[in-house]
Amino acid sequence: TYFDLALRSRGIDTIIISGGAVDVGVASTVYAARDLDYNVVVVRDACSNSHEDSMAAFMNTVFPRMARVRTTDQILEMIRKG
């Protein structure tokens, strides 16, 4: 899509992802970003899901295999350090 081209033309190589429906929307976005070779950071405390067990499985098992899972505070610190 044009979105990938727009990010790459600006030198963006890392995507920070948060949102609802972790097992659907967030997961599919993480998979697509990794398939396109982006560095991915998932914001643990800025995500939600109607099934807590499913969310825990993604945050603790699935996402760490393809992304960094961090809290909002950790990400803000990463950005500050630049």
N, CA and C atoms as a LAMMPS dump frame, in Angstrom:
ITEM: TIMESTEP
0
ITEM: NUMBER OF ATOMS
246
ITEM: BOX BOUNDS ff ff ff
-5.0000000000000000e+02 5.0000000000000000e+02
-5.0000000000000000e+02 5.0000000000000000e+02
-5.0000000000000000e+02 5.0000000000000000e+02
ITEM: ATOMS id mol type element x y z
1 1 1 N 0.831 -1.19 0
2 1 2 C 0 0 0
3 1 3 C 0.869 1.243 0
4 2 1 N 0.234 2.379 -0.171
5 2 2 C 0.952 3.64 -0.122
6 2 3 C 1.516 3.913 1.272
7 3 1 N 0.878 3.39 2.302
8 3 2 C 1.332 3.624 3.679
9 3 3 C 2.764 3.139 3.88
10 4 1 N 3.066 1.955 3.387
11 4 2 C 4.431 1.421 3.496
12 4 3 C 5.413 2.344 2.79
13 5 1 N 5.085 2.777 1.593
14 5 2 C 5.958 3.679 0.833
15 5 3 C 6.127 5.008 1.567
16 6 1 N 5.046 5.534 2.124
17 6 2 C 5.115 6.807 2.852
18 6 3 C 6.034 6.701 4.064
19 7 1 N 5.947 5.604 4.806
20 7 2 C 6.817 5.416 5.963
21 7 3 C 8.277 5.284 5.533
22 8 1 N 8.52 4.451 4.557
23 8 2 C 9.904 4.201 4.121
24 8 3 C 10.553 5.456 3.531
25 9 1 N 9.779 6.237 2.797
26 9 2 C 10.348 7.453 2.188
27 9 3 C 10.728 8.478 3.25
28 10 1 N 10.191 8.341 4.447
29 10 2 C 10.525 9.229 5.56
30 10 3 C 11.565 8.608 6.491
31 11 1 N 12.076 7.445 6.119
32 11 2 C 13.103 6.789 6.922
33 11 3 C 12.585 6.117 8.18
34 12 1 N 11.292 5.859 8.245
35 12 2 C 10.704 5.224 9.423
36 12 3 C 10.907 3.718 9.339
37 13 1 N 11.5 3.148 10.381
38 13 2 C 11.746 1.704 10.391
39 13 3 C 11.152 1.012 11.615
40 14 1 N 10.539 1.797 12.501
41 14 2 C 9.95 1.253 13.723
42 14 3 C 8.509 1.73 13.843
43 15 1 N 7.621 0.781 14.173
44 15 2 C 6.201 1.104 14.336
45 15 3 C 5.794 0.732 15.757
46 16 1 N 5.14 1.668 16.426
47 16 2 C 4.611 1.441 17.766
48 16 3 C 3.119 1.174 17.618
49 17 1 N 2.664 0.03 18.15
50 17 2 C 1.293 -0.414 17.923
51 17 3 C 0.536 -0.552 19.231
52 18 1 N -0.702 -0.038 19.233
53 18 2 C -1.63 -0.24 20.342
54 18 3 C -3.031 -0.326 19.76
55 19 1 N -3.991 -0.74 20.572
56 19 2 C -5.36 -0.777 20.089
57 19 3 C -6.189 -1.827 20.786
58 20 1 N -7.413 -1.944 20.337
59 20 2 C -8.335 -2.924 20.89
60 20 3 C -8.328 -4.184 20.049
61 21 1 N -9.026 -5.17 20.489
62 21 2 C -9.128 -6.455 19.791
63 21 3 C -7.734 -7.008 19.468
64 22 1 N -6.964 -7.218 20.517
65 22 2 C -5.583 -7.695 20.367
66 22 3 C -5.504 -8.931 19.481
67 23 1 N -6.432 -9.856 19.654
68 23 2 C -6.363 -11.099 18.893
69 23 3 C -6.788 -10.955 17.437
70 24 1 N -7.233 -9.77 17.04
71 24 2 C -7.628 -9.545 15.646
72 24 3 C -6.827 -8.383 15.059
73 25 1 N -7.227 -7.155 15.378
74 25 2 C -6.612 -5.976 14.77
75 25 3 C -5.151 -5.766 15.114
76 26 1 N -4.823 -5.837 16.387
77 26 2 C -3.433 -5.616 16.805
78 26 3 C -2.548 -6.728 16.253
79 27 1 N -2.982 -7.963 16.401
80 27 2 C -2.172 -9.093 15.93
81 27 3 C -1.929 -9.012 14.423
82 28 1 N -2.955 -8.719 13.652
83 28 2 C -2.769 -8.669 12.201
84 28 3 C -1.837 -7.528 11.804
85 29 1 N -1.895 -6.424 12.525
86 29 2 C -0.995 -5.309 12.243
87 29 3 C 0.445 -5.667 12.585
88 30 1 N 0.649 -6.337 13.721
89 30 2 C 1.992 -6.777 14.109
90 30 3 C 2.55 -7.743 13.06
91 31 1 N 1.735 -8.715 12.641
92 31 2 C 2.202 -9.683 11.639
93 31 3 C 2.579 -8.984 10.333
94 32 1 N 1.738 -8.071 9.873
95 32 2 C 2.003 -7.371 8.613
96 32 3 C 3.264 -6.517 8.713
97 33 1 N 3.422 -5.822 9.828
98 33 2 C 4.608 -4.984 10.011
99 33 3 C 5.878 -5.82 10.006
100 34 1 N 5.863 -6.954 10.689
101 34 2 C 7.041 -7.831 10.689
102 34 3 C 7.299 -8.402 9.299
103 35 1 N 6.24 -8.761 8.586
104 35 2 C 6.408 -9.272 7.218
105 35 3 C 7.065 -8.239 6.317
106 36 1 N 6.868 -6.954 6.625
107 36 2 C 7.471 -5.874 5.847
108 36 3 C 8.805 -5.413 6.441
109 37 1 N 9.318 -6.166 7.403
110 37 2 C 10.622 -5.905 8.028
111 37 3 C 10.71 -4.627 8.846
112 38 1 N 9.606 -4.215 9.449
113 38 2 C 9.658 -3.098 10.387
114 38 3 C 10.038 -3.626 11.762
115 39 1 N 10.669 -2.78 12.552
116 39 2 C 10.843 -3.052 13.971
117 39 3 C 9.498 -2.726 14.607
118 40 1 N 9.023 -3.587 15.481
119 40 2 C 7.691 -3.419 16.046
120 40 3 C 7.773 -3.341 17.565
121 41 1 N 7.026 -2.383 18.124
122 41 2 C 6.889 -2.257 19.562
123 41 3 C 5.389 -2.289 19.868
124 42 1 N 4.978 -3.188 20.742
125 42 2 C 3.581 -3.29 21.152
126 42 3 C 3.452 -2.661 22.534
127 43 1 N 2.485 -1.757 22.681
128 43 2 C 2.277 -1.051 23.94
129 43 3 C 1.306 -1.862 24.803
130 44 1 N 1.859 -2.612 25.724
131 44 2 C 1.079 -3.554 26.536
132 44 3 C -0.112 -2.894 27.232
133 45 1 N 0.112 -1.783 27.904
134 45 2 C -0.965 -1.164 28.684
135 45 3 C -1.842 -0.222 27.871
136 46 1 N -1.65 -0.172 26.565
137 46 2 C -2.506 0.625 25.682
138 46 3 C -3.265 -0.285 24.717
139 47 1 N -3.38 -1.549 25.077
140 47 2 C -4.123 -2.525 24.288
141 47 3 C -5.24 -3.105 25.149
142 48 1 N -6.268 -3.577 24.469
143 48 2 C -7.351 -4.228 25.208
144 48 3 C -7.909 -5.385 24.391
145 49 1 N -8.645 -6.213 25.069
146 49 2 C -9.26 -7.37 24.429
147 49 3 C -10.397 -7.84 25.326
148 50 1 N -11.431 -8.377 24.732
149 50 2 C -12.564 -8.831 25.544
150 50 3 C -12.253 -10.125 26.294
151 51 1 N -11.214 -10.839 25.867
152 51 2 C -10.825 -12.084 26.527
153 51 3 C -9.428 -11.908 27.122
154 52 1 N -9.352 -11.787 28.423
155 52 2 C -8.075 -11.553 29.095
156 52 3 C -7.071 -12.679 28.871
157 53 1 N -7.544 -13.93 28.832
158 53 2 C -6.632 -15.054 28.607
159 53 3 C -5.963 -14.948 27.244
160 54 1 N -6.742 -14.569 26.245
161 54 2 C -6.205 -14.42 24.895
162 54 3 C -5.188 -13.289 24.848
163 55 1 N -5.506 -12.179 25.484
164 55 2 C -4.578 -11.045 25.496
165 55 3 C -3.278 -11.422 26.182
166 56 1 N -3.367 -12.107 27.303
167 56 2 C -2.152 -12.529 28.017
168 56 3 C -1.308 -13.446 27.147
169 57 1 N -1.951 -14.341 26.413
170 57 2 C -1.204 -15.252 25.534
171 57 3 C -0.451 -14.478 24.459
172 58 1 N -1.102 -13.499 23.855
173 58 2 C -0.423 -12.7 22.826
174 58 3 C 0.711 -11.883 23.427
175 59 1 N 0.453 -11.21 24.54
176 59 2 C 1.458 -10.322 25.142
177 59 3 C 2.649 -11.076 25.712
178 60 1 N 2.409 -12.266 26.247
179 60 2 C 3.478 -13.004 26.92
180 60 3 C 4.158 -14.054 26.051
181 61 1 N 3.478 -14.519 25.003
182 61 2 C 4.026 -15.616 24.218
183 61 3 C 4.212 -15.276 22.742
184 62 1 N 3.183 -14.756 22.109
185 62 2 C 3.224 -14.536 20.659
186 62 3 C 4.029 -13.293 20.294
187 63 1 N 3.624 -12.132 20.807
188 63 2 C 4.273 -10.885 20.41
189 63 3 C 5.767 -10.822 20.737
190 64 1 N 6.227 -11.325 21.878
191 64 2 C 7.668 -11.237 22.151
192 64 3 C 8.552 -11.974 21.134
193 65 1 N 7.968 -12.851 20.351
194 65 2 C 8.739 -13.557 19.319
195 65 3 C 8.988 -12.703 18.083
196 66 1 N 8.225 -11.598 17.954
197 66 2 C 8.346 -10.78 16.748
198 66 3 C 8.387 -9.282 17.026
199 67 1 N 8.271 -8.914 18.286
200 67 2 C 8.22 -7.491 18.636
201 67 3 C 8.73 -7.284 20.049
202 68 1 N 8.955 -6.03 20.376
203 68 2 C 9.242 -5.68 21.762
204 68 3 C 7.911 -5.315 22.408
205 69 1 N 7.604 -5.885 23.543
206 69 2 C 6.379 -5.571 24.274
207 69 3 C 6.786 -4.706 25.456
208 70 1 N 6.278 -3.477 25.479
209 70 2 C 6.678 -2.52 26.502
210 70 3 C 5.463 -1.771 27.029
211 71 1 N 5.617 -1.147 28.182
212 71 2 C 4.571 -0.29 28.73
213 71 3 C 4.7 1.103 28.118
214 72 1 N 3.67 1.908 28.317
215 72 2 C 3.706 3.29 27.824
216 72 3 C 4.895 4.034 28.415
217 73 1 N 5.118 3.891 29.701
218 73 2 C 6.241 4.58 30.343
219 73 3 C 7.582 4.151 29.748
220 74 1 N 7.746 2.878 29.483
221 74 2 C 8.991 2.395 28.883
222 74 3 C 9.187 2.97 27.486
223 75 1 N 8.121 3.063 26.725
224 75 2 C 8.22 3.597 25.369
225 75 3 C 8.543 5.083 25.396
226 76 1 N 7.897 5.823 26.289
227 76 2 C 8.211 7.249 26.404
228 76 3 C 9.675 7.46 26.767
229 77 1 N 10.203 6.616 27.629
230 77 2 C 11.622 6.702 27.978
231 77 3 C 12.505 6.39 26.771
232 78 1 N 12.128 5.396 25.991
233 78 2 C 12.879 5.054 24.774
234 78 3 C 12.907 6.24 23.816
235 79 1 N 11.756 6.906 23.664
236 79 2 C 11.671 8.056 22.755
237 79 3 C 12.508 9.209 23.267
238 80 1 N 12.457 9.458 24.561
239 80 2 C 13.253 10.548 25.151
240 80 3 C 14.745 10.345 24.902
241 81 1 N 15.197 9.098 25.01
242 81 2 C 16.622 8.796 24.822
243 81 3 C 17.024 8.923 23.357
244 82 1 N 16.018 8.821 22.474
245 82 2 C 16.175 9.065 21.067
246 82 3 C 16.97 8.163 20.284
